[in-house]
Amino acid sequence: METLIQDLSRRLRRLEEDEDFVVGANGARIEPNAANFDDLQALKAENETLRRDFAKREKDLEAQLAKERYRIKHLVRALDDLDAKLNLAN
């Protein structure tokens, strides 16, 4: 997922750096052609969507990790209690 975002960012940067988006030699702004502009807008939208999806998945994974840590903590505590009871019985 992250490589896809990086790839889209690179493609977006290349479009933004396209000679159609810079000031011409005489100082006049060169307007982007329609095809490049549409591609740029589509890439920006796709990039933003992927960033939001990635952030949501990252948040979900962090929540899942917290639940697993909590579960492991209680399993370890239960094993310690069981070990203590077995040691008292012997």
N, CA, C and O of each residue as an XYZ file, in Angstrom:
360
protein
N       0.822     -1.193      0.000
C       0.000      0.000      0.000
C       0.868      1.260      0.000
O       0.611      2.216     -0.731
N       1.918      1.229      0.854
C       2.762      2.414      0.951
C       3.512      2.665     -0.351
O       3.701      3.815     -0.749
N       3.943      1.582     -1.024
C       4.647      1.776     -2.291
C       3.716      2.353     -3.340
O       4.149      3.127     -4.194
N       2.450      1.989     -3.288
C       1.484      2.550     -4.232
C       1.333      4.048     -3.998
O       1.274      4.827     -4.950
N       1.270      4.445     -2.744
C       1.170      5.873     -2.418
C       2.427      6.602     -2.871
O       2.348      7.699     -3.425
N       3.588      5.995     -2.635
C       4.841      6.624     -3.066
C       4.893      6.740     -4.581
O       5.337      7.757     -5.115
N       4.437      5.693     -5.279
C       4.427      5.724     -6.744
C       3.510      6.830     -7.245
O       3.870      7.582     -8.151
N       2.327      6.924     -6.653
C       1.398      7.981     -7.067
C       1.962      9.363     -6.753
O       1.776     10.302     -7.527
N       2.643      9.488     -5.630
C       3.252     10.774     -5.284
C       4.324     11.157     -6.289
O       4.425     12.316     -6.692
N       5.129     10.169     -6.696
C       6.155     10.443     -7.712
C       5.514     10.845     -9.034
O       5.966     11.787     -9.686
N       4.463     10.133     -9.430
C       3.781     10.470    -10.683
C       3.178     11.867    -10.604
O       3.236     12.634    -11.565
N       2.604     12.189     -9.456
C       2.020     13.510     -9.256
C       3.094     14.586     -9.327
O       2.896     15.627     -9.953
N       4.235     14.334     -8.684
C       5.335     15.295     -8.713
C       5.840     15.507    -10.144
O       6.130     16.632    -10.549
N       5.943     14.403    -10.906
C       6.386     14.531    -12.301
C       5.404     15.368    -13.109
O       5.809     16.192    -13.929
N       4.110     15.154    -12.875
C       3.121     15.963    -13.595
C       3.224     17.432    -13.200
O       3.124     18.320    -14.047
N       3.424     17.679    -11.911
C       3.540     19.060    -11.457
C       4.798     19.726    -12.001
O       4.811     20.934    -12.239
N       5.857     18.938    -12.199
C       7.111     19.480    -12.713
C       7.152     19.511    -14.238
O       8.137     19.947    -14.834
N       6.082     19.050    -14.854
C       6.005     19.037    -16.315
C       6.214     20.453    -16.843
O       5.775     21.423    -16.225
N       6.875     20.565    -17.972
C       7.188     21.882    -18.529
C       5.939     22.719    -18.801
O       6.021     23.943    -18.896
N       4.790     22.066    -18.927
C       3.555     22.817    -19.150
C       3.136     23.605    -17.914
O       2.308     24.511    -18.010
N       3.695     23.273    -16.761
C       3.300     23.924    -15.523
C       4.291     24.989    -15.073
O       4.130     25.557    -13.993
N       5.288     25.265    -15.860
C       6.295     26.244    -15.443
C       6.175     27.520    -16.258
O       5.454     27.583    -17.254
N       6.890     28.518    -15.813
C       6.913     29.796    -16.523
C       7.823     29.651    -17.734
O       8.913     29.086    -17.637
N       7.381     30.153    -18.854
C       8.170     30.063    -20.079
C       9.408     30.939    -20.018
O       9.595     31.705    -19.073
N      10.244     30.821    -21.027
C      11.510     31.557    -21.076
C      11.291     33.067    -21.055
O      12.123     33.805    -20.528
N      10.184     33.529    -21.622
C       9.921     34.967    -21.658
C       9.191     35.459    -20.403
O       8.814     36.628    -20.325
N       8.990     34.571    -19.419
C       8.345     34.968    -18.172
C       6.845     34.786    -18.161
O       6.212     34.968    -17.122
N       6.262     34.432    -19.288
C       4.812     34.215    -19.345
C       4.480     32.816    -18.832
O       5.210     31.855    -19.072
N       3.372     32.732    -18.130
C       2.944     31.420    -17.617
C       2.429     30.577    -18.767
O       1.641     31.034    -19.595
N       2.887     29.349    -18.799
C       2.403     28.404    -19.797
C       1.298     27.590    -19.138
O       1.541     26.911    -18.139
N       0.129     27.647    -19.665
C      -1.009     26.933    -19.088
C      -0.900     25.436    -19.373
O      -0.433     25.030    -20.437
N      -1.334     24.625    -18.416
C      -1.303     23.180    -18.642
C      -2.321     22.796    -19.707
O      -3.371     23.425    -19.842
N      -1.992     21.757    -20.455
C      -2.985     21.303    -21.420
C      -4.040     20.485    -20.683
O      -3.794     20.011    -19.574
N      -5.179     20.321    -21.274
C      -6.321     19.694    -20.608
C      -6.030     18.258    -20.183
O      -6.439     17.841    -19.100
N      -5.335     17.504    -21.013
C      -5.066     16.100    -20.686
C      -4.199     15.989    -19.434
O      -4.497     15.200    -18.538
N      -3.134     16.773    -19.373
C      -2.269     16.738    -18.192
C      -3.008     17.222    -16.951
O      -2.830     16.672    -15.864
N      -3.826     18.239    -17.111
C      -4.571     18.775    -15.974
C      -5.545     17.733    -15.437
O      -5.653     17.551    -14.224
N      -6.253     17.047    -16.332
C      -7.188     16.004    -15.901
C      -6.450     14.861    -15.214
O      -6.903     14.345    -14.192
N      -5.298     14.465    -15.788
C      -4.493     13.413    -15.166
C      -4.035     13.841    -13.779
O      -4.069     13.054    -12.833
N      -3.614     15.075    -13.669
C      -3.145     15.597    -12.392
C      -4.263     15.581    -11.355
O      -4.056     15.148    -10.222
N      -5.430     16.045    -11.735
C      -6.561     16.069    -10.804
C      -6.952     14.655    -10.392
O      -7.246     14.403     -9.224
N      -6.954     13.735    -11.352
C      -7.298     12.347    -11.040
C      -6.268     11.738    -10.096
O      -6.628     11.034     -9.152
N      -4.993     12.005    -10.346
C      -3.941     11.483     -9.472
C      -4.019     12.083     -8.075
O      -3.819     11.382     -7.083
N      -4.306     13.364     -7.996
C      -4.441     14.004     -6.680
C      -5.585     13.374     -5.898
O      -5.447     13.090     -4.708
N      -6.720     13.155     -6.569
C      -7.876     12.554     -5.904
C      -7.563     11.121     -5.470
O      -7.883     10.722     -4.350
N      -6.942     10.358     -6.352
C      -6.599      8.976     -6.026
C      -5.583      8.925     -4.893
O      -5.693      8.091     -3.994
N      -4.609      9.800     -4.933
C      -3.587      9.863     -3.893
C      -4.215     10.196     -2.536
O      -3.881      9.578     -1.525
N      -5.107     11.151     -2.520
C      -5.766     11.543     -1.268
C      -6.632     10.408     -0.731
O      -6.654     10.159      0.474
N      -7.340      9.724     -1.617
C      -8.158      8.586     -1.204
C      -7.287      7.492     -0.601
O      -7.625      6.926      0.438
N      -6.179      7.198     -1.245
C      -5.271      6.175     -0.729
C      -4.664      6.589      0.606
O      -4.485      5.748      1.487
N      -4.351      7.849      0.768
C      -3.817      8.326      2.057
C      -4.850      8.143      3.172
O      -4.515      7.700      4.271
N      -6.102      8.487      2.883
C      -7.160      8.312      3.888
C      -7.355      6.836      4.223
O      -7.477      6.473      5.393
N      -7.385      5.982      3.192
C      -7.539      4.544      3.419
C      -6.382      3.996      4.244
O      -6.583      3.208      5.169
N      -5.174      4.417      3.903
C      -3.992      3.960      4.628
C      -4.067      4.400      6.094
O      -3.773      3.611      6.992
N      -4.454      5.640      6.337
C      -4.557      6.151      7.710
C      -5.612      5.376      8.495
O      -5.409      5.054      9.666
N      -6.744      5.076      7.844
C      -7.806      4.318      8.514
C      -7.324      2.910      8.840
O      -7.548      2.420      9.947
N      -6.669      2.259      7.893
C      -6.157      0.906      8.141
C      -5.099      0.912      9.239
O      -5.053      0.008     10.074
N      -4.256      1.931      9.229
C      -3.232      2.038     10.262
C      -3.884      2.187     11.636
O      -3.445      1.564     12.603
N      -4.915      3.000     11.724
C      -5.631      3.202     12.987
C      -6.301      1.902     13.435
O      -6.261      1.552     14.615
N      -6.922      1.185     12.483
C      -7.558     -0.093     12.804
C      -6.535     -1.108     13.308
O      -6.794     -1.836     14.267
N      -5.375     -1.152     12.660
C      -4.329     -2.087     13.086
C      -3.785     -1.728     14.464
O      -3.477     -2.614     15.262
N      -3.667     -0.440     14.745
C      -3.206     -0.019     16.073
C      -4.214     -0.426     17.143
O      -3.827     -0.849     18.232
N      -5.505     -0.300     16.837
C      -6.543     -0.708     17.784
C      -6.504     -2.220     17.999
O      -6.633     -2.697     19.126
N      -6.327     -2.959     16.922
C      -6.243     -4.412     17.029
C      -5.015     -4.822     17.842
O      -5.085     -5.744     18.654
N      -3.904     -4.144     17.625
C      -2.682     -4.428     18.377
C      -2.891     -4.159     19.867
O      -2.432     -4.933     20.707
N      -3.573     -3.077     20.194
C      -3.851     -2.758     21.599
C      -4.711     -3.854     22.234
O      -4.473     -4.243     23.378
N      -5.706     -4.350     21.498
C      -6.555     -5.435     22.016
C      -5.734     -6.697     22.253
O      -5.897     -7.368     23.271
N      -4.854     -7.016     21.313
C      -4.020     -8.215     21.459
C      -3.052     -8.074     22.634
O      -2.820     -9.038     23.364
N      -2.497     -6.899     22.817
C      -1.605     -6.677     23.971
C      -2.364     -6.869     25.282
O      -1.854     -7.480     26.221
N      -3.589     -6.340     25.335
C      -4.432     -6.478     26.523
C      -4.714     -7.958     26.786
O      -4.624     -8.430     27.919
N      -5.058     -8.679     25.714
C      -5.364    -10.101     25.832
C      -4.138    -10.880     26.323
O      -4.254    -11.726     27.209
N      -2.978    -10.597     25.754
C      -1.745    -11.287     26.150
C      -1.402    -10.978     27.604
O      -0.984    -11.858     28.357
N      -1.583     -9.720     27.983
C      -1.302     -9.313     29.365
C      -2.140    -10.140     30.340
O      -1.633    -10.605     31.361
N      -3.424    -10.320     30.021
C      -4.299    -11.082     30.908
C      -4.009    -12.579     30.850
O      -4.168    -13.274     31.854
N      -3.590    -13.083     29.702
C      -3.196    -14.492     29.615
C      -1.954    -14.755     30.458
O      -1.881    -15.768     31.153
N      -0.985    -13.859     30.402
C       0.229    -14.003     31.209
C      -0.121    -13.939     32.691
O       0.403    -14.707     33.498
N      -1.004    -13.023     33.034
C      -1.427    -12.904     34.437
C      -2.119    -14.186     34.900
O      -1.878    -14.653     36.013
N      -2.977    -14.756     34.052
C      -3.668    -15.999     34.404
C      -2.673    -17.151     34.547
O      -2.811    -17.976     35.450
N      -1.680    -17.214     33.670
C      -0.653    -18.259     33.778
C       0.163    -18.096     35.054
O       0.494    -19.084     35.709
N       0.486    -16.862     35.406
C       1.221    -16.614     36.655
C       0.399    -17.054     37.860
O       0.932    -17.665     38.787
N      -0.902    -16.745     37.852
C      -1.787    -17.160     38.948
C      -1.863    -18.681     39.032
O      -1.816    -19.245     40.126
N      -1.979    -19.343     37.891
C      -2.042    -20.801     37.854
C      -0.738    -21.401     38.363
O      -0.750    -22.373     39.119
N       0.372    -20.829     37.955
C       1.681    -21.301     38.412
C       1.805    -21.138     39.921
O       2.311    -22.026     40.607
N       1.344    -20.009     40.433
C       1.404    -19.772     41.881
C       0.540    -20.789     42.625
O       0.952    -21.295     43.669
N      -0.643    -21.094     42.109
C      -1.531    -22.075     42.751
C      -0.904    -23.465     42.725
O      -0.995    -24.206     43.704
N      -0.273    -23.818     41.616
C       0.368    -25.133     41.519
C       1.548    -25.232     42.473
O       1.786    -26.288     43.059
N       2.284    -24.146     42.631
C       3.412    -24.147     43.568
C       2.935    -24.253     45.007
O       3.612    -24.870     45.828
N       1.781    -23.666     45.336
C       1.225    -23.770     46.684
C       0.738    -25.185     46.952
O       0.841    -25.680     48.074
N       0.209    -25.834     45.928
C      -0.311    -27.187     46.091
C       0.821    -28.186     46.319
O       0.617    -29.201     46.984
N       1.988    -27.919     45.788
C       3.125    -28.850     45.950
C       3.802    -28.567     47.224
O       4.783    -29.229     47.562
